[in-house]
Amino acid sequence: MSQINKIGVIGAGNMGSGIAQKIAQEGLNVVVVDIKDEYVQSGLGIIEQLLGEGVERKIFTPEQVKDVLSRISGTTDFNAVADADLVIEAVFEDKQVKSDLFKKLDQLCAEKTILATNTSSFFVGEFARLTSRPDRFIGLHYFYHPAKNRLLEVIPHEGTSRETVEKSLLAAKLHGKTSIVVKDAPGFAVNRFFVPFLNEATRMLEEKIANIPTIEQAAKRAFKIGMGPFELMNVTGIPIAVHASTTLGNELGPFYATADILKAQMKKNENWDLAGTVDESKIAAVMDRFYGVCLGVAASLVDEGVASIEDTDRGAKIGLRWVMGPFEIMNKIGVERTFTAVEAITQRSPILAPRSVSSMEATPSSTREAATPRQTP
Ligand SMILES: NC(=O)c1ccc[n+]([C@@H]2O[C@H](COP(=O)([O-])OP(=O)(O)OC[C@H]3O[C@@H](n4cnc5c(N)ncnc54)[C@H](O)[C@@H]3O)[C@@H](O)[C@H]2O)c1
């Protein structure tokens, strides 16, 4: 199998600059391309700043930073990636922009070049089919911040060749990523349950189940996380949550659709107000709503063959920094609580009826193992 010697990254924004930084940190050469020189310089500036912070925190020496920077070049000339082994697209999340770009890259790049998209919300296959090389086309979905978050969802579409998958996994390994292979499905694996987690938090607020501090506290206890969903949205941007849930809702139905209160908050252009008092008497009920949604969705995606149980758990732990993955949580809280929590959600939305969780109930309790839903083909 041929090696990965040169990688191109298109787009020097938040993701593109971070992806390039990580590739160079791990010893590979990378070329970053953007449409204007000022955008290229801004991306390179962000990389330099982050590496500089790494020196202050004694993660890197100044010599190492010099070395890393020497492996990154930035340009507006797309020909610079023509001979790359892999080109990773990280431009605006706009179908037309990405489509035009892939047609251009397809014309420009060598036979050997694998084209990859970092799209969050479009099907990988849609872009692959615009090119003459669908077999050498794949999704590589990074997580913010790509120089720090180790998770990479590797997403072959129907026509991706086995060699391309293997080469992409090798490229991932070479730049320090932990890969999970995921089907080309809406939200891929991690966002499929993470976005509903955010959305459900706002739904509970809308339904006046509890106030924001109580929902935050329940989420932290349920998933052993440092930041609850509202604080997370304040940090990462409410529009991203709205955009992601809108896409999932369009593809997968109303269960995933954006809560009205979330849309309204985006319109107000204000962060969530986190102030207030936690109501302990409501914590358990809120935790169960979170469990019902997240565990139910995780079981659904495994049922559909989007990802394996192990990879879904790894995705949550590495990508979201949950202490346990959804299936490990099911094992911990037990069959009864999982089943009851998921069933309460499926009664609200029949679209979400994971067979693996229903099958737990069908099993006589004396012979039931802890929650280990079977994976259906
Ligand atoms: N931000 C996240 O947390 C996140 C996570 C995973 C995936 N993504 C995906 O990564 C992609 C990039 O997101 P971002 O947050 O870095 O966006 P961004 O707006 O920060 O950066 C996009 C960059 O692409 C450049 N660009 C636009 N059109 C171009 C073209 N035709 N050729 C070359 N460069 C072009 C822009 O000038 C800009 O610098 C999107 O598809 C997004 O959905 C984002």
The ligand as a Gaussian input file, in Angstrom:
#p B3LYP/6-31G(d) Opt

LIG

0 1
 N      -16.791000      24.000000      13.809000
 C      -16.979000      22.744000      14.194000
 O      -17.089000      22.435000      15.390000
 C      -17.019000      21.651000      13.160000
 C      -16.894000      20.303000      13.551000
 C      -16.860000      19.311000      12.559000
 C      -16.977000      19.669000      11.237000
 N      -17.128000      20.974000      10.887000
 C      -17.215000      21.301000       9.450000
 O      -15.965000      21.819000       9.020000
 C      -16.173000      22.691000       7.922000
 C      -15.468000      24.010000       8.192000
 O      -15.997000      24.599000       9.351000
 P      -15.263000      25.793000      10.096000
 O      -15.932000      25.928000      11.396000
 O      -13.798000      25.585000      10.035000
 O      -15.631000      27.014000       9.128000
 P      -14.929000      28.441000       9.011000
 O      -15.957000      29.369000       8.498000
 O      -14.173000      28.761000      10.246000
 O      -13.820000      28.226000       7.872000
 C      -14.119000      27.946000       6.529000
 C      -12.940000      28.415000       5.679000
 O      -13.148000      27.940000       4.356000
 C      -12.730000      28.957000       3.454000
 N      -13.358000      28.715000       2.164000
 C      -14.637000      28.923000       1.809000
 N      -14.832000      28.552000       0.523000
 C      -13.646000      28.087000       0.074000
 C      -13.203000      27.541000      -1.171000
 N      -14.015000      27.374000      -2.202000
 N      -11.920000      27.174000      -1.274000
 C      -11.064000      27.320000      -0.236000
 N      -11.431000      27.812000       0.960000
 C      -12.696000      28.193000       1.115000
 C      -13.167000      30.241000       4.113000
 O      -12.467000      31.357000       3.586000
 C      -12.826000      29.952000       5.584000
 O      -11.518000      30.343000       5.893000
 C      -17.674000      22.797000       7.740000
 O      -18.078000      21.897000       6.755000
 C      -18.209000      22.387000       9.096000
 O      -19.509000      21.862000       9.048000
 C      -17.140000      21.960000      11.803000

